Amino acid sequence: MGTIMQYDFDKIIDRRGTDSVKHDLLHPVFGTENVLPMWVADMDFEVPDFICSAIRKRADHPVYGYTFRPRRFYEIIADWMGRRHQWDVDPDRISFSPGIVPALNLSVLAFTKPGDRIVIQPPVYFPFFSAIRDHDRELVTNNLVNSGGTYSMNLNHLEDLFREGARMMLFCHPHNPVGKVWQRHELEKLAELCIRYDVLVISDEIHSDLLLFGNSHIPFASLDEAIAARTITCIAPSKTFNLAGLHSSALIIPEPSLKVRYEQMLDRMHIGGGNLFGMVAMEAAYTFGEEWLTQLIHYLEKNALYLVDILGKELPDLIVSPIEATYLAWLDLSFLNMDDEGLKKFIIEKARLGLNDGPMFGPGGEGHQRINIAVPRKILEEAASRLVRAVKDSYI
């Protein structure tokens, strides 16, 4: 047997000067370069060697012409879903999108009309809002219930929204920013409502491979055939393997008529071709990525434990929501008793951190900040130190 390669997640990589949104847009976003960038949801880790090798091999061919996705591409995705999530996916039921956010927008356009009501569950990934509002649909919110940093669904209110005519739901699973893994009993109750009121679910499962501390992901459409027939599942290797810049994702659409309608919209927008190197990277990631992912998850778990431990000791009034999945931590700083603008200014000017401001995630984001922990440990230690020092210098 060969030796298992040990990957170095402690390596600090200077990303400045690479046109990195996270590192090179600090001044336009925060008004200063003097913040530690812990905001945009990509990782400050090297892309795995086997993906880089696959891209280089394809790049060595001197022609980068129009390319189609062979059946092999879809079979590899189906195999990954079977191995990682015990979901038997038919390769013929898989489609493409140049990213999850485009998939959300395409689905809104394909399956609803102006004025239709679409449900989201804030605080939630902010492009959910624009995917609805930008196309003249009516956004309705089923706010998550926050109990000391642990979140649940308000199913009674959700049923009211479905009863009143909402026909689509954008579902974040696992949830960004709160780091929640939805459990089977929660998913089954949601599915029951969606079936009863014939609601189409667009399930954003981009973080489904980043399960921490023994948590497991249950694809929403895998519950039974009835919910599969009204669910479009959006997945991508971009978060898992740090490939966001390659703009390649997949949609699993078990109901044939829905797949036809989605692909008609994809064709109308002329964006179905995708990125040649994104395709190559996705195939390599889902073929060879399991050992690297195992090591990544172990490292993220240690980062999460460190952050929770140090903040728990130094700032016991600060609540960190349980980090069950993703590499994003949701920090409740409401104990500082600041308004949103004051907290934002404090984080930038006093803590010198570039985080995601809670209100951008909608209702329930007040008093919160989102921090990206997919960084080398020394960077995370510096970020925690800055936050602790700023709070103690100013308020304790």
N, C-alpha and C positions, 0 to 999 in steps of 0.2 A: 504493500500500500504506500502511496505517496504521502509526503509530509503536507499537512494542512497549512496553507499560507496564513500567517498572522498579519492582519491589516493594522496600520498605524493611524488611529484616529486622534492621537495627540499632536500630530504634525500640524504646525501652524503655517498656513498658506496665505501669502499676500495676494489678495484678489483686487487690490486697487489698480486702476489703469486698465482693467479688462472690460470696461463698459458694464460693470456689474451694477444692477439696480440697487442691491443691498449696500454696496461699498462706495459706489461712485456718485450716488445721488443724495448724499447726506445733506449737503448744503441746501439744495432746492426743497427737500422734505422737512428738515429739522432747523434750517436757518443757521447751521454751523457744521463744521467738519469735526468738532470736538465732542463727538459722541461715539460710544462703542456700538457698532451696528448689530442689533439682535432682533431685527424686525422681519424682513421679507422671509417667507417660508421656503428657502432653499438652505442646503447644508454647507458648512465651511469645511467639508471633507473632500478628499480626492474621489473622483469617479472611479469605480472599480477597474482594475487592470484589464479584465477580460472584455469589458465594454470598450475601453480605449483601443484595445487590440483589434476588435472587430471593426471599429470605425476606421482605424488606420489601414486595415487590409482593404476595405472597400474604397477608401480614398486613394489607394495606390493605383486603382484602375483609372485611366485618364479621362473617362467620360462620365459626367454626372447628369445624364439625360432623364427624360420622363421615365418614371418607374411605377410599376404596379405592385400591389401586395399579393404575394402568392398564397396558396392555401396553407403552406407551412407557417406563415405568419399567424394565422388565426388558430391553427392547431397548437402552436406554442403557448398562446394566451390561454386557451382552454386547458391545456395540461397544467399550467401554473395555477389556475383557479382550482383545479381538482386536487393538486398536491397541497396547496396552502390553505384552502378553505373548504375542501370536501364538497365542492359543488361541481356536478357533472354538466358541463356547458357544451352545447353543440357548436362547433366552429362556424357553422353556417348562420348562426344567430349573432355573430359578432360583427360590429361595424366600426367605423373610424371617426375620429375628430382630431383636429389640431389643438387639443387641449380640452380640459374639463369645462372651463368657462365658456368657450365657444359651444360646447355640447349643451350646456344649460340654455344658452341663447337660441341655438338651433331648435331645441326641443320646445321652448316656449313658442317660437314661430310656427313650428310644424303642427303642434297639437292644441293650440289655443287661438283665440281671436281677440282683437282689441276689446277691452272691457271685461274680459274674463277674470275671475278671481283666482289668485294663486297663493298658496299658503307657504310661509317659511317659519322657522322656529328660532328667533333670536334669543340671546346674542349669537350671531352666526356669521360665517364667512361673508364678507361684505359684497362680493360680486353677485350674490343671490339677489340683492336688492335691485341692482341695475339691470339684471337679466329680465326682471319683470317690468320695472318702470320704463326702461328705455323703449319698450315695445307697446306702450299704452295699455298694459294689462293692470288690473287692480291688485296691489299687494295687500295681503291680510296677514297679520302676525298672530301666531300661537306661541306666546312667550314661554320659554322654559321656566320651570319653577326652581329657584335657587334655595337650597336648604344648607346653609353653612358651607357653601362651595361645592356641594354635590347637587347635580341637576337631574330633573325628571321632566317628563312630558305632562302637560295639562290636557289629558285626553277628553275630559268633559267639554272643555272649551273647543278643542279641536273638532269634536263631533258637531258642536253648534255651527262651526264654520262650514263643515261639509254639508250639513243639513240646509244651510242658507245658500248653498250653490257653488262653493269652491269645487273645482274639478281637477285641479292639479296641485301637487305638493312638491317642493324642492326639499329633499331630505338629506341631512348631513350625517354620514354614518361611516366611521366614527366621527364624532362631532368636533369641529373646529369653530371657535377657539377653546371650548371648555375641556377637551381631552376625554370626553365620555365615550365609552363603549356600550352601545345599546345591547341589552340582554335579550334572550329569546322571549321571555314573557312580555317584555315591552314591545318587541317587534310584532309578536302575535296579536297583541291588542291593537296596535296600529294597523296591521294588515286587515284585521276584522272590520275596522271602520272604513278602510279604503275600498274593500270589497262591497260592503253594505251600500256605500254612497257612490260607487263607481268612480273613484278618484285615481287619476294617473300619477304615479310616483316617479320622479326623477331622482334617483338615489346616488348621491356623490359619495363614492367609496374610495376616493383617491388615497386616503390614509389607512386603508384596510390591511396593508402589509406591515404597518408599524405598530404592532400590538405589544404592549409592555407588561411585565410582571405576570405572565401566564394568562393574560386575557386572550380570548379567541374571538374572531370576527365571524358573524353569521350573515352572509349576503342576504339582503332583504328578499330578493326574488327567489331564494332557495327554500323559503318556508313551505310553499306548496304551489301547485299549478295555477290556482286562481289568482294569487298575488303576482306570480311571475308574468301572467298575461297582461298585467297593468303596471309593470315596473320596467324602467330603463335604468340599467346599472352602469355608472361611469367609473372607469378605472384607468390607471396610468402608472408607469414606472417612474414618473418624474420626481415625486417626493421620496419614494423608496430608495432610488439609486442616484438621486441628485442630477436629474436630466431635464430640468424644467425648460432650459433654453432650446431643447430639440423639438418641443411642441408636437408631441405624439401621444394620443390616448386612444382608448377603445371603449365602445359601448356594447353591452350585452343586452339584446332585445329579443326575448323568447317569443313574443307574439309576432308572427310574420307580417301582418298588416301594419303594425306600428313600425317595423323595420323599413318597410317600403316607404312609408310616409316620411320617416326621418331621412332616408337616403335621397328622397326627392328634394328635400330642403337642402341637404348637403350639396347636391348637384346644382341647384339653383344658385347657390352662393359660390360655386366653383372653388371650393376649398377642400375637396376630397382627396386631392393628390398627396398632400402631406409632404413631409421632409424625408428625403432619402436616408439621411444618417439617423434620423429619429427611428425609422423602421429597423435599421440595422442594430441600433442600440437597444431597442425594445426586445428584439429577438435574443440578443446576447444576455440581457438582464434576466429574462424569464427562463432562459436555458441554463445559465451557469451561476445564478445569483444567490442561491440559498445559503451557502456557507458565509459569504460576505454579509448577508442580511442578518444571520445569526449573531455574528460578531458586532455588527452595528447596533442591534437591539440591546445586546449586553452593555455596550458603551453608553447608549442613551439611558438605560435603566440606572447606571451608576451616576450619570449626570443628574437625572431626576431626583435620585435619593440625596445627592449632595445638596441640590438647591433647596429641597424641602427641609433637610436637616439644618442647614445654616440659617435659613430664614426663620425656621421654627425656634431656633435658639436665640437668635439676635433680635428678631422682630416678631414676637409671639402673637401680636394682634393682626399680622398680615395673614390672609388666608390664601393658600395655594390649592386650587381645585385638584382632586385626585387625577394624576397623569396616567390614565389607563392606556392611552394610545397617542399617536402623533409625536412630534418633538417640540410641541408648543405648550408652554405653561401659562395658565390663566391666573393672574395675580389680583386679588381683591385688596386694594389699598384704601378702602373707604374709611378706615380708622383714622386716616390723616385729616378727615373732615374738610377736604378741598372740593371746590367745584371743578368741573371737567377741565376748563381752561387752566385753572391753577395747578391741577395735578399734571397736566401735559407739560406745562412750563417747568414744574419742579423736576420731572423726570429728565428733561432735556438739559436744563441749566444747572441744577444742583447735583443730580445723580450722574449726569453726563452719559446717559444711555439713549440709544435710538431704539425704542420699542414701538409696538403697535398700540395706538390709543384706543382704549376700550369702547368709547362711543361710536367708533366707525363700524362696530359689529351690531349696532342697533340697540333697541331697548334691552336693558339688563347689562349693558356695557359700562354704565356710569360707575366711576370709581375704580375701574379695572385697567390693567395693562396686560398685553400679551408679549411674552418673551420667548425667543427661539433658543432652545438648548442644544441644538445640533451643531455644537462648536467644540473645539479642543478644550479640555478641562481647565487649562490656565485662563482661557478667555472667560469661561463661565465663572471661575473664581473671582476674576477681576470685576465682572459685572455684579456679582452678589456683593462684593466688598464696596463697590461704589454706591449701590442702593442702600446698604446698611449704614454706611458712613453718612450719606445725605440725610437719611431719616433721623439718625441720632444727633447729628449736628443741628438739625433744624427743629426737632420736635421732642427730643427726650432729654 
